[in-house]
Amino acid sequence: MYHPFSVSDTIKTAWYLIKKNFAVVSLYALLGFTLIAVIGVLTHFAPGNLATSIGVIILLIIVSLIFLGFIKLIFQIIDREYYDFEFKDIIPKFKMLYSYLFLLIIVSTLSVLLTNAIEELNEGLTQNILGIIVWAFFQFFFLFYFPICACFIVDDSSGPFESVIQSFKLIRGNFIKYLLLFVIIEAMVFIGSAIIIGILLVIPLVNIILVVAYRKLIYSHQDIDDNLNETL
């Protein structure tokens, strides 16, 4: 029987996943945060602008690989009732990394270009309104749609622009519910950011919620019985 997308069920399933697989998720998150911290420190103290620039590029690639790998890990955990997986199964493919970074760079560059163009306008109400609109649009895209794009890139091997189209289509029809989930996630991040250990715990949980939301949104568009057994 078809079941529509449910915010409460999404959070319930994500919490079940993190409790059942706490050791695996915690180990991956700890190793990921440690690697990022080490590279970040080395980049900060790198001698010269060239070395710093190279360090920033390496850091961006590493962060992207860790993020995509975590998404793959969650998909493997969700589906491992049906098959086992190995470490190699959570390593992102080159196409995934390329699509993710390409989309990230394109959207970030467009955001910077539009922001700079608006700053060149004469100061006044028009400049302020346009600045707020552009800022809000890109912030909303990065926080609201970009995680779903990443899921399509990992789960469906989608290209950068293809993932954007798929994300809009997937959320369409469930926009209000996904918006409510988005508000809950933002509240969790705000509370977790109060202390370092809090944000370290919240970030993995938030990403698990988003991956589960993606999978349940996929189910909501298909004639699939979205019960706990099929999701997990």
Secondary structure as GFF3:
##gff-version 3
##sequence-region A 1 232
A	DSSP	alpha_helix	7	20	.	.	.	ID=ss1
A	DSSP	alpha_helix	22	44	.	.	.	ID=ss2
A	DSSP	alpha_helix	49	79	.	.	.	ID=ss3
A	DSSP	three_ten_helix	87	90	.	.	.	ID=ss4
A	DSSP	alpha_helix	94	119	.	.	.	ID=ss5
A	DSSP	alpha_helix	125	140	.	.	.	ID=ss6
A	DSSP	pi_helix	141	145	.	.	.	ID=ss7
A	DSSP	alpha_helix	146	155	.	.	.	ID=ss8
A	DSSP	alpha_helix	160	171	.	.	.	ID=ss9
A	DSSP	alpha_helix	175	192	.	.	.	ID=ss10
A	DSSP	alpha_helix	196	220	.	.	.	ID=ss11
A	DSSP	alpha_helix	228	231	.	.	.	ID=ss12
###
